Amino acid sequence: MAEFARRMAFMQTTADVVRNLFDSMTDPETISFGGGAPAREALPVELVHQIASEVLTRDQRGAQALQYGNPTGIPELRQAVIDRLLAPKGLKAGLENVIIVAGGMESMNLVSQLFLDPGDVVLVESPTFVQSVQVFKLFEARCIACKTDNNGLVIEDVEAKIKQYSPKMVYVIPTFQNPSGRTFSLERRKALAELGSRYDITILEDDPYSEMRYSGEKLPPIKYFDQTGNTIFVNSFSKIFAPGARLGYTYAEPGIIRKLYEVKTATNSFTNVVTQILCAEFFNRGLYEPHLKLICDIHRQRRDVMMSCIQSMLPGETKFVYPDGGLFTWVELPEQVDTTVMLADAMAQRVAYVPGREFFVEGQPARNNCMRISFGAVTPDKIPVGMQRLAQVVHARL
Ligand SMILES: Cc1ncc(COP(=O)(O)O)c(C=O)c1O
């Protein structure tokens, strides 16, 4: 077999972490707080079945669905993005600002293809979402972590690192972050948009969770404060429609969207038209807003059960993030507990989580006593069972 390209070695460590994450979701006996899947009960199975049976016929849109599509996506879905997802966030857009892509991850991939040369630096949060790091590394970028606190990225540290490393991009998940569940304050959002403009750096704003808000006040995205077009806003339909549909979108200046069109055609020509039509109908029939309420109700209950389990079952010194939405909380155990080592004990007790260390990259110290706990895919009756197992494993380590 011929040698793999150099970039495969470059991203290997991160690739192993991501593979383990996917694998932990497959054992049916294990209660997994590991993966980032939404609740099965929140998937719009019956709605999609109904839509498909009506529109995927010869005299409706069946032939269009199975035919070649346009690289920018079908206009109805782009318009739904503009009217129903961007406008409520205060983001003004026309069709020329939006391209439909294959899931949230494809935006990371296309934007990286467009902006990153080997050796370029991408600043990220500490901790951050490993799968995006994997993409940046695929393009042989160097990811450097900046300091964070409960209000998001520490702006002074970002600015210091901009001066030190001259990065090409800053990658952030400002709302209900994966893995920490934290949300950037309004001031930090504004300040980061301004840094992007002042230093002419791309701010890649990844926003798959903001619609899933269960408590607290809505905040405008970073893109809302962008005066220069330096912020690129990327989003996914995975949490508000269906991850299996593999749909997402990028919202940016027309000049960037035109370039993404070129990259998209060279990557996979266009996004799945069957699922685009189903998703556009889901919006255009007025089904999205009531379904989003259901999604939020289901996940709010799981969040509440999880929070009370963490408080009542884990050791008193445990610190944790109370997320106002999304799927994750970040748990910090007493210093002496190494969550990477402890995972084997947890798996033996049939409970899974993701060790915090996996989410740290160069630039900030890795934390060994943290873990990401995902509450989305476990039913409220099973959360206490899983957390009891986990608590036993933690107490045994102390
Ligand atoms: C922060 C973040 N970005 C992007 C994605 C990818 O979304 P998709 O499943 O639509 O590719 C996820 C999914 O978990 C995520 O947590």
The ligand as an ORCA input file, in Angstrom:
! r2SCAN-3c Opt
* xyz 0 1
  C     -19.780     22.689     18.108
  C     -20.216     21.788     17.028
  N     -20.007     22.148     15.762
  C     -20.382     21.374     14.741
  C     -21.014     20.170     14.948
  C     -21.330     19.304     13.789
  O     -22.608     19.341     13.412
  P     -23.147     18.315     12.298
  O     -23.525     17.082     13.041
  O     -24.279     19.012     11.717
  O     -22.052     18.059     11.314
  C     -21.273     19.756     16.254
  C     -21.929     18.483     16.480
  O     -21.921     17.900     17.504
  C     -20.851     20.587     17.315
  O     -21.022     20.232     18.592
*
